[in-house]
Amino acid sequence: MTRHTTVIASPATQWIAWIERYVAAQPNRFVRGKCRQAVERMVQDFPELRKACGFVHWAIPARAIQDQHWWCVSPDGIVVDPTAEQFQHSLVELRYEELDLDNPEDRARIPIGKCMECGGPTYPTSPAHNFCSELCADAVMEEYT
């Protein structure tokens, strides 16, 4: 007598399989800079997930890193990150910090460019959008006047 068993994949299993297919389809599995695109596609395929954005905190030897990032969140609050593979060399567990883009204080924390003097990040609240600080702005003005 042959028994037939129906296997029902849990949502988490389906998400993991989707992520693997997505990452494998990228040239050399390179997903850096593709997080928003991946999240948009994943939420389209799994409407129970919601989009989240903010920062992911991770580390490599002698350096803690905070990157702007997009990921999904399940109905029970679990982070489902289709491009987490880009952080595979992190020495610490990834920590996700979600921002509310409708909140002006949160939005002001998102870098909008790089300082023309030192290369550091600039923000909407920077003294001049091309510089991270008055010190850097003054240094450039001094050089060209």
C-alpha positions as CSV (number, residue, x, y, z in Angstrom):
1,M,0.0,0.0,0.0
2,T,1.4,3.4,-1.1
3,R,0.8,6.4,1.1
4,H,0.6,9.9,-0.4
5,T,1.7,12.7,1.8
6,T,1.0,16.3,1.0
7,V,3.7,18.6,2.2
8,I,2.6,22.1,3.0
9,A,5.5,24.6,3.1
10,S,5.4,27.2,5.8
11,P,5.6,30.8,4.8
12,A,9.1,31.0,6.2
13,T,10.2,28.0,4.0
14,Q,8.6,29.8,1.0
15,W,10.4,33.0,1.8
16,I,13.7,31.3,2.1
17,A,13.3,29.5,-1.2
18,W,12.3,32.8,-2.9
19,I,15.3,34.6,-1.5
20,E,17.7,31.8,-2.7
21,R,16.2,32.0,-6.2
22,Y,16.5,35.8,-6.2
23,V,20.1,35.8,-5.0
24,A,21.1,33.0,-7.3
25,A,19.7,34.9,-10.3
26,Q,22.0,37.9,-9.6
27,P,25.4,37.9,-11.4
28,N,27.9,36.4,-9.0
29,R,25.1,36.5,-6.3
30,F,25.9,40.2,-6.0
31,V,23.0,41.9,-4.2
32,R,24.6,45.0,-2.8
33,G,22.6,48.1,-3.7
34,K,19.6,46.0,-4.8
35,C,17.8,45.8,-1.4
36,R,14.9,48.1,-2.3
37,Q,14.3,46.3,-5.7
38,A,14.4,42.9,-4.0
39,V,12.0,44.1,-1.2
40,E,9.5,45.5,-3.8
41,R,9.5,42.2,-5.7
42,M,9.2,40.1,-2.5
43,V,6.3,42.1,-1.1
44,Q,4.6,41.7,-4.5
45,D,5.0,38.0,-4.3
46,F,4.2,37.8,-0.6
47,P,1.6,40.4,0.2
48,E,1.6,39.4,3.9
49,L,5.1,41.0,4.2
50,R,5.5,44.7,4.6
51,K,8.4,46.9,3.4
52,A,10.7,48.4,6.0
53,C,13.6,50.8,5.6
54,G,16.2,52.3,7.8
55,F,19.7,51.1,8.9
56,V,21.3,47.7,9.3
57,H,24.2,47.7,11.8
58,W,27.0,45.1,11.3
59,A,30.7,44.8,11.8
60,I,33.9,43.6,10.2
61,P,37.3,43.5,11.9
62,A,38.1,46.9,13.6
63,R,35.0,48.6,12.1
64,A,31.3,49.0,13.0
65,I,29.1,49.8,10.0
66,Q,25.7,51.4,9.6
67,D,24.2,51.0,6.1
68,Q,21.0,52.4,4.7
69,H,18.9,49.4,3.9
70,W,15.5,47.9,3.0
71,W,14.0,44.6,4.2
72,C,10.7,42.9,4.8
73,V,8.8,42.3,8.0
74,S,6.4,39.4,8.6
75,P,3.0,39.8,10.3
76,D,4.6,38.6,13.5
77,G,7.5,41.0,13.4
78,I,10.2,38.8,12.0
79,V,12.8,40.4,9.7
80,V,12.8,38.8,6.3
81,D,15.8,40.3,4.4
82,P,16.2,39.2,0.8
83,T,19.6,40.7,0.4
84,A,21.1,39.8,3.8
85,E,23.8,37.8,2.0
86,Q,25.7,41.0,1.3
87,F,26.5,41.1,5.1
88,Q,27.7,37.5,5.3
89,H,31.2,38.7,6.5
90,S,29.7,40.5,9.6
91,L,31.3,39.5,12.9
92,V,28.2,40.4,14.8
93,E,24.5,39.6,14.4
94,L,22.8,42.1,12.1
95,R,20.7,44.7,13.9
96,Y,17.9,46.4,12.0
97,E,16.8,49.9,12.9
98,E,13.6,50.8,11.1
99,L,12.9,54.5,10.3
100,D,9.5,56.2,9.8
101,L,9.9,58.1,6.5
102,D,6.9,60.3,7.4
103,N,8.7,61.5,10.5
104,P,10.9,64.5,9.7
105,E,13.4,63.6,12.5
106,D,13.9,60.1,11.1
107,R,14.2,61.4,7.5
108,A,16.8,63.9,8.6
109,R,19.0,60.9,9.7
110,I,19.3,59.6,6.1
111,P,22.4,60.8,4.3
112,I,21.8,62.7,1.1
113,G,25.3,63.0,-0.3
114,K,29.0,63.1,0.5
115,C,31.0,66.1,1.8
116,M,33.1,67.8,-0.9
117,E,35.9,68.3,1.6
118,C,36.3,65.1,3.7
119,G,34.0,62.6,1.9
120,G,31.8,62.1,5.0
121,P,28.0,61.9,4.8
122,T,25.9,65.0,4.4
123,Y,22.3,65.3,5.7
124,P,19.3,67.5,5.0
125,T,20.3,69.4,8.2
126,S,23.9,70.0,7.2
127,P,24.9,73.6,7.1
128,A,25.3,73.4,3.3
129,H,24.2,70.3,1.5
130,N,27.6,69.8,-0.1
131,F,29.5,69.8,3.3
132,C,29.1,67.8,6.5
133,S,30.1,70.7,8.8
134,E,30.9,74.4,8.9
135,L,34.5,73.4,9.4
136,C,34.6,71.5,6.0
137,A,32.7,74.3,4.2
138,D,35.1,76.9,5.6
139,A,38.1,74.8,4.6
140,V,37.0,74.7,1.0
141,M,36.0,78.4,0.9
142,E,39.4,79.3,2.3
143,E,41.1,77.2,-0.4
144,Y,39.2,78.9,-3.2
145,T,39.2,82.5,-2.0
